[in-house]
Amino acid sequence: MAITDVAAPRMPPLTPPPSRNFGMRPRPPAPASVAPDPAPAEPGFARLLQLGQSFLAPIAAFAHRLQPSETKAKRAAIYALLYADFRHTFPRLLAYVGALAMLAGGTLQLFRAGPVVAAIEPAPRPEWVTVGKPFPSFTLSMPELASAGVNYEILRHSQGGGRREILSWGELAGDEPNLMIEIYRPGLEFTRFDDAPREIAARTEARVPLKSIKPADVIDSKFGPVPAVEFTRPQGGGQCLGFVRDFARPRMQIAGWYCAAGAEIAERSLLSCALDRLSLMSAGSDAKMGELFARAELKRTFCGQRSVLIAPTPRLGPAAATPPLRGRVSAR
């Protein structure tokens, strides 16, 4: 141990007391240094500096945005990886899907059932439909043709609702006399009436060509003058006389023909007599139809005779049976 360590607590401090300066004058404290005030800036220069800072601030911000950041770099790297993966994967995926579609189509064609064909195909609906139980609206008595037998037929248009009532004796293609009279009341299917040759050709169902139908002299009837045509039967070469009469009010058409048997000449008087005997039984709700036939009855000639009392008595046909006698004949 040093001697200074033992005597240190007992030794007074070597620093002289502040009241003792040993005859020396105290030094006055140095004055504190005062920083000079900055010179005030001129107002024009400060304004120019602010304008410069406001102009350069957007440019600095834009330049800062242009600097690549770590986040942007990572995002760009991810996009590049995804694009490269998609560019190589999409064609393969498309090829796989196309192959699956082709396989599915082939399987469907292989196991698909054939088309089912009905054993009996439905027949197309005809343009004109025959009425099952016809209720005749007209009547015509022709004792001269009783052997041929009369047929009454009513046809309805399947769409327009027109009505055709046909009275016929015999057949056009046969050898016996043939008379046909048709009363046509058109419906919504109506467009217009054609001339007499075309109307007759249409009703023969193409069995008589149009070029073989020639115009003839008119026929006098209770309906007024009736245009007539001449043609030859499709079989046998017999002569036929046709007629067509149109009406505007009511809208109606009466057409038909008469063909003689064999090589006989068609009598115009028989056709005129048939039109004279054509009568209306029931007009229904068509008042104009009733008025037309009522006016025609006033012009009736009763087959060439003005009075019904002196009209010729119709002859009986060959098929008519002799009426039996009533009562007993006394034997002499």
Secondary structure by P-SEA (a helix, b strand, c coil): ccccccccccccccccccccccccccccccccccccccccccaaaaaaaaaaaaaaaaaaaaaaaacccaaaaaaaaaaaaaaaaaaacaaaaaaaaaaaaaaaaaaaaaacccbbbbcccccccccccccccccccbbbbcccccccbbbbbbbbccccbbbbbbbbccccccccbbbbbbbbbccccccccccaaaaaaaaaccccccccbbbbbbbbccccbbbbbbbbccccbbbbbbbbbbbccccccccccccccccccccaaaaaaaaaacccccccccaaaaaaaaaaaaacccccccccccccccccccccccccccbbbbcc
